Amino acid sequence: MLHQITEKIPNGKLLTVKVEFDHKIKHVQILGDFFAHPEESIIDIESRFMNVELGFDGEDMIKDIEGLISRRGYELIGVDAASIVRLVKRALG
Amino acid sequence: MRWRIIPLTTYDAYMNMAIDEALSESVAAGADPTIRFYKWKPSAVSLGYFQSMDDVVDKDSCARQKVDIVRRRTGGGAVFHWEDGEITYSVIAPLDMYPKNIIESYKIICGYVIKGLKNLGIDARFAPINDILVDGKKISGNAQTRRNGVLLQHGTVLHDVDVHKMFSLLKVPDEKIKDKMIQNVMERVTSIQNFKKISQEETYEALLKGFCEEKEYEFKELTEKELERAIELAGSRYCSDKWNFMR
């Protein structure tokens, strides 16, 4: 199944997530008019959702992505880890 | 620090994006920081790095209207680069010339645009993250990438605007609210023509003055090597479906 959710992040940018899943998440695509430095960092963030259980713990995932961003010196502008995780959760229903 | 200023040129979308990348490589290899001004012929839609081509652009309509489509190296939203309606600039410089804080660096570079508009008697202000507003309406959008120790910021200044044409090229989430969305954008976007009836050339001259102010600079064209590299990048990357449809 493929579900897609779009939201304008308050004080931020437009964020769309496309989540492909069956009994686990197969792939997440993070789209929109936000900025990420370096741009390839978004692929790294998307990969954190691969093979994750549908009922994953949102707080843990936010911490995981924030840790990744901080360790690798990534910078997101107009979106953040919490908004990405929230939309993935919404897409999963 | 001496800047190279490349005066206004006109290329197609693929070459314009390829020139920005070729210049970034040049600056990374030690060339002078560079500012260039350009127009797009034919008119084009540029897509932000993270946007989905299929979700955002009406490809059939672009083809019918002979409007090119290209994905940028920078994030941000889709932009309609109307041949007669805008001036685009790029600033390409070593990262250490600007603050590490990205918004602060936007503010400085957008300041050049604001000075240019001031030369026309238009009072504009920087609106984070990446916009420039006049009377609360957007007149310029800007986008930045940082790679290999080089900052590239490009942005457009609206000399004139055709919101109906723009919406005929972009997809809207719901056709039923398209008219409302057009109305909404018309209320939030402005152009130099709304303040001064001047030519595109006069807009360019004012911007050029704003960008050059308080800088040591010389006017220089692209080098032969940069042009060759740009032609190569236009063909291998910016014309390719692999790049343009990667999201």
Interface residues (C-beta under 8 A of the other chain):
Chain A: T6 G12 K13 L14 T16 Q29 I30 L31 G32 D33 F34 F35 A36 H37 P38 E39 I42 E75 I77 G78
Chain B: G48 Y49 F50 Q51 S52 D55 R73 T74 G75 G76 G77 A78 I102 I103 I129 N130 A143 Q144 T145 R146 R147 P173 R247
